[in-house]
Structures are given as structure tokens and as C-alpha cells.
Amino acid sequence: MFPSSTLLNFHLGQRDQSQGEQTAEISWWPKQSTWEGSGLDVGYWSTDNEVWFQKHLKVIHNYNGLGPALCYSAAEWRNKLKYHRANKIVGRSKDVAAE
């Protein structure tokens, strides 16, 4: 038996945030579609991925309700993961140069 989408979204930390008639889906973690194409998406779970994950998990665990929210929309996640893209491009350039 598969969990309902509501239960699955709860486990993934996803929820709808309403502002009037507009709704935005936000989450504690980036969706797969947002992760793919980011600089952290290198095809396997790297040391950098683990460092990023543990750092973000610690932020979630230590959140006291003060400061900026920890749940982000897909667009916000893309921006948060954007700086990793430069690392991915540099890494690929080094791979090509090494060949």
C-alpha cells in the first residue's frame, strides 16, 4: 500500500503556502527536478552532497522559529543551489582539460 500524497508530502517536508488565491508549494528539501541540474547533481552522492545535507539538516534541527523560514519554493531552491552550478562547470572543465 502506498502512502497518500498528503502523507508523502509531510514526510518530504512539503506543504502548500497560501496567500489569498495564490498557492505555492514549499519544502524543507529541494525536489528532484530542482536538484537535477544543480551543481550538487554530479551523478552520485558525493562528499560535497553529504556536507551540504548535514549542514542543512543541522539548520532544520536548530531552527527556533526566529529568522527566515526554512521551507522554500522550487524557485527559491534553484537560487539557493545556484552557486553550486559554478563548481560543477569548473569541475567539468577540469575533466575535459585532463583528457
C-alpha positions in Angstrom: 0.0 0.0 0.0 1.4 3.4 -1.0 1.1 6.4 1.3 -1.3 9.2 0.4 0.2 12.2 -1.3 -0.6 14.2 1.8 1.4 11.8 4.0 4.2 11.6 1.5 4.4 15.4 1.3 4.5 15.6 5.1 7.5 13.2 5.2 9.2 15.2 2.4 8.5 18.4 4.3 6.3 19.8 1.5 3.2 21.9 2.1 1.1 24.5 0.3 1.5 28.1 1.4 -1.5 30.2 0.6 -1.6 33.9 0.1 -5.1 34.9 -0.9 -6.0 32.9 -4.0 -2.4 32.0 -4.9 -0.7 28.9 -3.6 2.9 28.0 -3.5 4.3 24.6 -2.7 7.3 24.9 -0.4 9.6 22.2 1.1 12.4 21.7 3.5 14.4 19.9 0.8 14.6 20.6 -3.0 12.5 18.5 -5.2 14.3 16.0 -7.5 13.5 18.2 -10.5 15.2 21.2 -8.8 18.2 19.1 -7.6 18.8 17.9 -11.2 20.9 20.4 -13.0 22.2 22.0 -9.8 25.9 21.9 -9.1 25.4 19.2 -6.5 23.9 16.8 -9.1 27.1 15.0 -10.1 25.5 11.6 -10.8 26.3 10.1 -7.4 26.1 11.1 -3.7 29.4 12.9 -3.2 31.2 14.2 -0.2 30.0 17.7 -1.1 26.4 16.4 -1.2 26.8 14.9 2.3 28.4 18.1 3.7 25.5 20.1 2.2 22.9 17.7 3.5 24.3 17.5 7.1 24.6 21.3 7.2 21.0 21.9 6.1 19.8 19.1 8.4 21.5 20.8 11.4 19.9 24.2 10.4 16.5 22.5 10.4 17.1 20.8 13.8 18.3 24.0 15.4 15.6 26.3 14.0 13.8 28.1 16.7 11.2 29.9 14.7 13.1 33.2 14.5 14.7 34.4 11.3 13.9 33.4 7.8 11.7 30.4 7.0 13.3 27.1 6.3 10.9 26.0 3.6 11.4 27.2 0.1 9.6 27.1 -3.2 11.3 25.5 -6.2 12.4 28.9 -7.5 14.0 29.7 -4.1 15.7 26.3 -4.0 17.1 26.9 -7.5 18.6 30.2 -6.3 20.0 28.6 -3.1 21.6 25.8 -5.2 22.8 28.2 -8.0 26.3 28.8 -6.6 27.0 25.1 -6.8 26.4 25.2 -10.5 29.6 27.2 -11.0 31.5 24.4 -9.1 30.0 21.8 -11.5 31.1 23.8 -14.6 34.6 24.2 -13.2 34.8 20.5 -12.4 33.7 19.5 -15.9 36.2 21.9 -17.4 39.0 20.3 -15.4 37.8 16.8 -16.6 37.9 17.9 -20.2 41.3 19.5 -19.8 42.7 16.4 -18.2 41.6 14.3 -21.2 
